[in-house]
Amino acid sequence: MARTEPPAECANCGADIPLNALACPECGADERTGWRETSLYDGLDLPGEETASDSARRPVSLFWILVGIGLLVLLVMAALGLRP
């Protein structure tokens, strides 16, 4: 049976795999258990590190800016005793 080369990254745990490794140094996945090219979680649309950092940097939408301004105007009018 011909030996298959391991992938650069373990699809099981994400660890880097050395070029001629017989098994993943982190989780032990190997040729016998099956090198996977893709992870079990690839099609689940789970948030990753890049998604979390991208959402933290996302600009506030115009809708929420207008809601904030509207609430601020209502608070000032209430403080001054004016009715809308």
C-alpha positions as CSV (number, residue, x, y, z in Angstrom):
1,M,0.0,0.0,0.0
2,A,1.4,3.4,-1.0
3,R,1.9,5.9,1.8
4,T,0.0,9.1,1.4
5,E,1.5,12.4,2.4
6,P,-0.1,14.1,5.3
7,P,-1.8,17.4,4.8
8,A,-0.1,20.6,5.9
9,E,-2.7,21.2,8.7
10,C,-4.6,18.5,10.6
11,A,-8.3,18.7,9.7
12,N,-9.1,17.1,13.0
13,C,-7.5,19.6,15.4
14,G,-5.9,22.3,13.2
15,A,-2.3,21.7,14.3
16,D,0.6,22.0,11.8
17,I,1.8,18.6,10.6
18,P,5.5,18.1,9.7
19,L,6.2,17.1,6.1
20,N,7.0,13.4,6.7
21,A,5.0,12.8,9.9
22,L,3.3,9.5,10.5
23,A,0.7,11.1,12.7
24,C,-0.6,14.4,13.9
25,P,1.6,15.5,16.8
26,E,-1.4,17.0,18.7
27,C,-4.3,14.6,18.3
28,G,-2.8,11.5,16.7
29,A,-4.8,11.4,13.5
30,D,-2.8,9.4,11.0
31,E,-2.9,7.5,7.7
32,R,-4.6,4.5,9.3
33,T,-7.4,6.6,10.7
34,G,-7.5,8.6,7.5
35,W,-6.0,11.9,6.6
36,R,-8.8,14.3,5.9
37,E,-8.4,17.2,3.5
38,T,-11.3,19.0,5.1
39,S,-12.5,19.2,8.7
40,L,-15.7,17.7,10.0
41,Y,-16.9,21.3,10.7
42,D,-16.2,22.9,7.3
43,G,-19.8,23.2,6.2
44,L,-21.3,24.3,9.4
45,D,-20.8,28.1,9.1
46,L,-19.5,28.4,12.6
47,P,-17.9,31.7,13.5
48,G,-14.1,31.7,13.4
49,E,-11.5,34.0,14.6
50,E,-11.6,36.2,11.4
51,T,-15.4,36.4,11.7
52,A,-15.3,37.5,15.3
53,S,-12.7,40.2,14.6
54,D,-14.5,41.4,11.5
55,S,-17.8,41.8,13.3
56,A,-16.1,43.8,16.1
57,R,-14.8,46.2,13.5
58,R,-18.0,46.5,11.5
59,P,-19.3,50.1,11.3
60,V,-22.6,51.0,12.9
61,S,-25.4,51.0,10.3
62,L,-27.2,54.3,9.5
63,F,-30.4,52.9,11.0
64,W,-28.9,52.6,14.5
65,I,-27.3,56.1,14.2
66,L,-30.8,57.5,13.4
67,V,-32.4,55.6,16.3
68,G,-29.8,57.0,18.7
69,I,-30.3,60.5,17.4
70,G,-34.1,60.2,17.7
71,L,-33.8,58.9,21.3
72,L,-31.5,61.7,22.2
73,V,-33.9,64.3,20.8
74,L,-36.8,62.7,22.8
75,L,-34.8,62.8,26.0
76,V,-33.9,66.5,25.5
77,M,-37.5,67.3,24.8
78,A,-38.6,65.4,27.9
79,A,-36.0,67.2,30.0
80,L,-37.2,70.6,28.7
81,G,-40.8,69.7,29.3
82,L,-41.8,69.8,25.6
83,R,-44.3,67.4,24.2
84,P,-43.7,65.8,20.8
